[in-house]
């Protein structure tokens, strides 16, 4: 009897968690990501460099770091 109740409980919680995940992810998408995208488009910001112009390389050149012990001890 206990085993049947346990399996029924696990099946119920699995279905409930699936529905809960759909609801929470939908709310996240429409209440957080949607307004963020609209706000950045209104302001004119580009959060990702997704320029469609053809380029030779998409690599961003960085200045080389100093290789001293003091620089290695300070990671940020």
C-alpha distances in whole Angstrom, upper triangle without the diagonal:
4,5,5,6,9,10,11,12,14,16,17,18,20,22,23,24,26,28,28,30,32,33,34,36,38,39,40,42,44,44,45,47,48,51,51,53,55,56,57,59,61,62,63,61,60,57,57,60,59,63,63,67,67,68,69,66,63,64,64,67,67,69,69,67,70,68,69,67,67,66,63,62,62,59,59
4,5,5,6,9,10,10,12,14,15,16,18,20,21,22,24,26,26,28,30,31,32,34,36,37,38,40,42,42,43,44,46,48,49,50,52,54,55,57,58,60,60,58,57,54,54,57,57,60,61,65,65,66,66,64,61,61,62,64,64,66,65,64,66,65,66,64,64,62,60,58,58,55,56
4,5,5,6,9,10,11,12,14,15,16,19,20,21,23,25,25,27,29,30,31,33,35,36,37,39,41,41,42,43,45,47,48,49,51,53,53,55,57,58,59,57,55,52,52,55,55,58,59,62,63,63,64,61,58,59,59,62,62,64,63,62,64,63,64,62,62,61,58,57,57,54,54
4,5,5,6,9,10,11,12,14,15,17,18,20,21,23,24,26,28,29,30,32,33,35,36,38,40,40,41,42,44,46,47,48,50,52,53,54,56,58,58,56,55,52,52,55,54,58,58,62,62,63,64,61,58,59,60,63,62,65,65,64,66,65,66,64,64,62,60,59,58,56,56
4,6,5,6,9,10,10,12,14,15,16,18,20,21,22,24,26,27,28,30,32,33,34,36,38,38,39,40,42,44,45,46,48,50,51,52,54,56,57,55,53,51,51,54,53,57,58,61,62,62,63,61,58,58,59,62,61,64,64,62,65,64,65,63,63,61,58,58,57,54,54
4,5,5,6,9,10,11,12,14,15,16,18,20,21,22,25,26,26,28,30,31,32,34,36,37,37,38,40,43,43,44,47,48,49,51,53,54,54,52,51,48,48,51,51,54,55,59,59,60,61,58,55,55,56,59,58,61,60,59,61,60,61,59,59,58,55,54,54,51,51
4,5,5,6,9,10,10,12,14,15,17,19,20,21,23,25,26,27,29,30,31,33,35,36,37,37,39,42,42,43,45,47,48,49,51,53,53,51,50,47,47,50,49,53,53,57,57,58,59,56,53,54,55,57,57,60,59,58,61,60,61,59,59,58,55,54,54,51,51
4,5,5,6,9,10,11,12,14,16,17,18,20,22,23,24,26,27,29,30,32,34,34,35,36,38,40,41,42,44,46,47,48,50,52,53,51,49,47,47,50,49,53,53,57,57,58,59,57,54,54,55,58,58,61,61,60,62,62,63,61,61,59,56,56,55,52,52
4,5,5,6,9,10,10,12,14,16,16,18,20,21,22,24,26,27,28,30,32,32,33,34,36,38,39,40,42,44,45,46,48,50,50,49,48,45,45,48,47,51,52,56,56,57,58,55,52,53,53,56,56,59,59,57,60,59,60,58,58,56,54,53,52,49,49
4,5,5,6,9,10,10,12,14,15,16,19,20,21,22,24,26,26,28,30,31,32,33,34,37,37,38,41,42,43,45,47,48,49,46,45,42,42,45,45,48,49,53,53,54,55,52,49,50,50,53,53,56,55,54,57,56,57,56,55,54,51,50,50,47,46
4,6,5,6,9,10,11,13,14,16,17,19,20,21,23,25,26,27,29,30,31,32,33,36,37,38,40,41,42,44,46,47,48,46,45,42,42,45,44,47,48,52,52,53,54,52,49,50,50,53,53,56,56,55,58,58,59,57,57,55,53,52,51,48,48
4,5,5,6,9,10,11,12,14,16,17,18,20,21,23,24,26,27,28,30,31,32,34,35,36,38,40,41,42,44,46,47,45,44,41,41,45,44,47,48,52,53,53,55,52,49,50,51,54,54,57,57,56,59,58,59,58,58,55,53,53,51,48,48
4,5,5,6,8,10,10,12,14,15,16,18,20,21,22,24,26,26,27,28,30,32,33,34,36,38,39,40,42,44,44,42,41,39,39,42,42,45,46,50,51,51,53,50,47,47,48,51,51,53,53,53,55,55,56,54,54,52,50,49,48,45,44
4,5,5,6,9,10,11,13,14,15,16,18,20,21,23,25,25,26,27,29,31,32,33,35,37,37,39,41,42,43,41,40,37,37,40,39,43,44,47,48,49,50,47,44,45,46,49,49,51,52,51,54,53,54,53,53,51,48,48,47,44,43
4,5,5,6,9,10,11,13,14,16,17,19,20,21,23,24,25,26,27,30,31,32,34,36,37,38,40,41,42,40,39,37,37,40,39,42,43,47,48,49,50,48,45,46,46,50,50,53,53,53,55,55,57,55,55,53,50,50,49,46,45
4,5,5,6,9,10,11,12,14,15,17,18,20,21,22,23,25,26,28,29,30,32,34,35,36,38,40,41,39,38,36,36,39,39,42,43,47,48,49,51,48,45,46,46,49,49,52,53,52,55,55,56,54,54,52,50,49,48,44,44
4,5,5,6,9,10,10,12,14,15,16,18,20,20,21,22,24,26,27,28,30,32,33,34,36,38,38,37,36,33,33,36,36,40,41,44,45,46,48,45,42,42,43,46,46,48,49,48,51,51,52,51,50,48,46,45,44,41,40
4,5,5,6,9,10,11,12,14,15,17,19,20,21,21,23,25,26,27,29,31,32,33,35,37,37,35,34,32,32,35,34,37,38,42,43,44,45,43,40,41,41,45,45,48,48,48,51,51,52,51,51,48,46,46,45,41,40
4,5,5,6,9,10,11,12,14,15,17,18,20,20,21,24,25,26,27,29,31,32,34,35,36,35,34,32,32,35,34,38,39,42,44,45,47,44,41,42,43,46,46,49,50,50,53,53,54,53,53,50,48,48,46,43,42
4,5,5,6,8,10,11,12,14,16,16,17,19,20,22,23,25,26,28,29,31,32,34,35,33,33,30,31,34,34,37,38,42,43,44,46,43,40,41,41,45,44,47,48,47,50,51,52,51,50,47,46,45,43,40,39
4,5,5,6,8,10,10,12,14,15,16,16,18,21,21,22,24,26,27,28,30,32,32,31,30,27,27,31,30,34,35,39,40,41,43,40,37,38,38,41,41,44,45,44,47,47,49,48,47,45,43,43,41,38,36
4,6,5,6,9,10,11,12,14,15,15,16,19,20,21,23,25,26,27,29,31,31,30,29,27,27,30,29,33,33,37,39,40,42,39,36,37,38,41,42,45,46,45,49,49,51,50,49,46,45,45,43,40,38
4,6,5,6,9,10,11,12,14,15,15,18,19,20,22,23,25,26,28,30,31,29,29,27,28,31,30,34,35,38,40,41,44,41,38,39,39,43,43,46,47,46,50,50,52,51,50,47,46,46,43,40,38
4,5,5,6,9,10,10,11,13,14,16,17,19,20,22,23,25,26,28,29,27,27,24,25,29,29,32,34,37,39,40,42,39,36,37,37,40,40,43,44,43,46,47,48,47,46,44,42,42,40,37,35
4,5,5,6,9,10,10,10,12,15,15,16,18,20,21,22,24,26,27,25,24,22,22,26,25,29,30,34,35,36,38,36,32,34,34,37,37,40,41,41,44,45,46,46,45,42,41,41,38,35,33
4,5,5,6,8,10,10,11,13,15,15,17,19,20,21,23,25,26,25,24,22,23,26,26,29,30,33,35,37,39,37,33,35,35,38,39,42,43,43,46,47,49,49,47,45,44,44,41,38,36
4,5,5,6,8,9,10,12,13,15,16,17,19,21,22,24,25,24,24,22,23,27,27,30,31,35,37,38,40,38,34,36,35,39,39,42,43,43,46,47,49,48,47,44,43,43,40,37,35
4,6,5,5,7,9,10,11,13,15,16,17,19,20,22,23,21,21,19,20,24,24,27,29,32,34,35,37,35,31,32,32,35,35,38,40,39,42,43,45,44,43,40,39,39,37,33,31
4,6,6,5,6,9,10,10,12,14,15,17,18,20,21,20,19,17,18,22,21,24,26,29,31,32,35,33,29,31,31,34,34,38,39,39,42,44,45,45,44,41,40,40,38,34,32
4,6,6,5,7,10,10,11,13,15,16,17,19,20,20,20,18,20,23,23,26,27,31,33,34,37,35,32,33,33,36,37,40,42,42,45,46,48,48,46,43,43,43,40,37,35
4,6,6,7,9,11,11,12,15,16,17,19,20,19,20,19,21,24,24,27,29,32,35,36,38,36,33,34,33,36,36,39,41,41,44,46,47,47,45,42,42,41,39,36,33
4,6,6,6,9,10,11,12,14,16,17,18,17,17,15,18,21,22,24,27,30,32,33,35,33,29,31,30,33,33,36,37,37,40,42,43,43,41,38,38,38,35,32,29
4,6,5,6,9,10,11,12,14,15,16,15,15,13,14,18,18,21,23,26,29,29,32,30,26,28,27,30,31,34,36,36,39,41,42,42,41,38,37,37,35,31,29
4,5,5,6,9,10,11,12,14,15,15,15,14,16,19,19,21,23,26,29,30,33,31,28,29,29,32,33,36,38,38,42,44,45,45,44,41,40,41,38,35,32
4,5,5,6,9,10,10,12,14,14,15,14,17,20,20,22,24,27,30,31,34,32,29,30,29,33,33,36,38,38,42,43,45,45,43,40,40,40,37,35,32
4,5,5,6,9,10,11,12,11,12,11,13,17,17,20,22,25,28,28,31,29,26,27,26,29,29,32,34,34,38,40,41,41,40,37,37,37,34,31,28
4,5,5,6,9,10,10,10,10,9,12,15,15,17,19,22,25,26,29,27,24,25,25,28,29,32,34,35,38,40,42,42,41,38,38,38,35,32,29
4,6,5,6,9,10,10,12,12,15,17,17,19,21,23,27,28,31,30,26,28,27,31,31,34,37,38,41,43,45,45,44,40,41,41,38,35,32
4,5,5,6,8,9,11,11,15,17,18,19,22,24,28,28,32,30,26,28,27,30,30,33,35,36,39,41,43,43,41,38,39,39,36,33,30
4,5,5,6,5,7,8,11,14,14,16,19,21,24,25,28,26,23,24,23,26,26,29,32,33,36,38,40,41,39,36,36,37,34,31,28
4,5,5,6,8,10,12,14,14,15,17,19,23,24,27,26,23,25,24,27,28,31,34,35,38,41,43,44,42,39,39,40,37,34,31
4,5,8,11,13,15,17,17,18,20,22,26,27,30,29,26,28,27,30,30,33,36,37,40,43,45,46,44,40,41,42,38,36,33
4,6,9,11,14,16,17,18,20,22,25,26,29,28,25,26,25,27,28,30,33,34,37,40,42,43,41,37,38,39,36,33,30
4,7,10,12,13,14,14,17,18,22,22,26,25,22,23,22,25,26,28,32,33,36,39,40,42,40,37,38,39,35,33,30
4,6,9,10,12,13,16,18,21,21,24,22,19,21,19,22,23,25,28,29,33,35,37,38,36,33,34,35,32,29,26
4,6,7,8,10,13,15,18,18,21,19,16,18,16,19,20,24,26,28,31,34,36,37,35,32,33,34,31,28,25
4,7,9,11,15,17,19,19,21,19,16,17,15,19,19,22,25,26,29,31,34,35,33,30,30,31,28,25,22
4,6,9,12,14,16,16,18,16,12,14,13,17,18,21,24,25,29,31,33,34,33,29,30,31,28,25,23
4,6,9,11,13,12,15,13,9,11,11,14,16,20,22,24,28,30,33,34,33,29,30,32,29,26,24
4,6,9,11,11,14,13,10,13,13,17,19,23,25,27,31,33,36,37,37,33,33,35,32,29,27
4,6,8,9,13,12,10,13,14,17,20,23,26,28,32,34,37,39,38,34,35,37,34,31,29
4,6,9,12,13,11,15,16,19,22,26,29,31,35,37,40,42,41,37,38,40,38,34,33
4,6,10,11,11,14,16,18,22,25,28,30,34,36,39,42,41,37,38,40,38,35,33
4,7,9,9,13,15,17,21,24,27,30,33,35,38,41,41,37,37,40,38,35,34
4,5,7,10,12,14,18,21,23,26,30,32,35,37,37,34,34,37,35,32,31
4,7,9,12,13,17,20,22,25,28,30,33,36,36,33,33,36,34,32,31
4,5,8,10,14,17,19,22,25,27,30,33,33,29,30,33,31,28,27
4,6,9,13,16,18,21,25,26,29,32,32,28,28,31,29,26,25
4,6,9,13,14,17,21,22,26,28,28,24,24,27,26,23,22
4,6,10,12,15,19,21,24,26,26,22,22,25,23,21,19
4,7,9,12,16,18,21,24,24,20,21,24,22,20,19
4,6,9,12,15,18,20,20,16,17,20,18,16,16
4,6,9,12,15,18,18,14,16,19,17,16,15
4,7,9,12,15,15,12,13,17,16,15,15
4,6,9,12,12,8,10,13,12,11,12
4,6,9,9,7,9,12,12,12,13
4,7,8,7,7,11,12,12,14
4,5,5,6,9,10,12,14
4,5,5,6,9,11,14
4,5,5,7,10,12
4,5,5,7,9
4,5,6,9
4,6,9
4,6
4
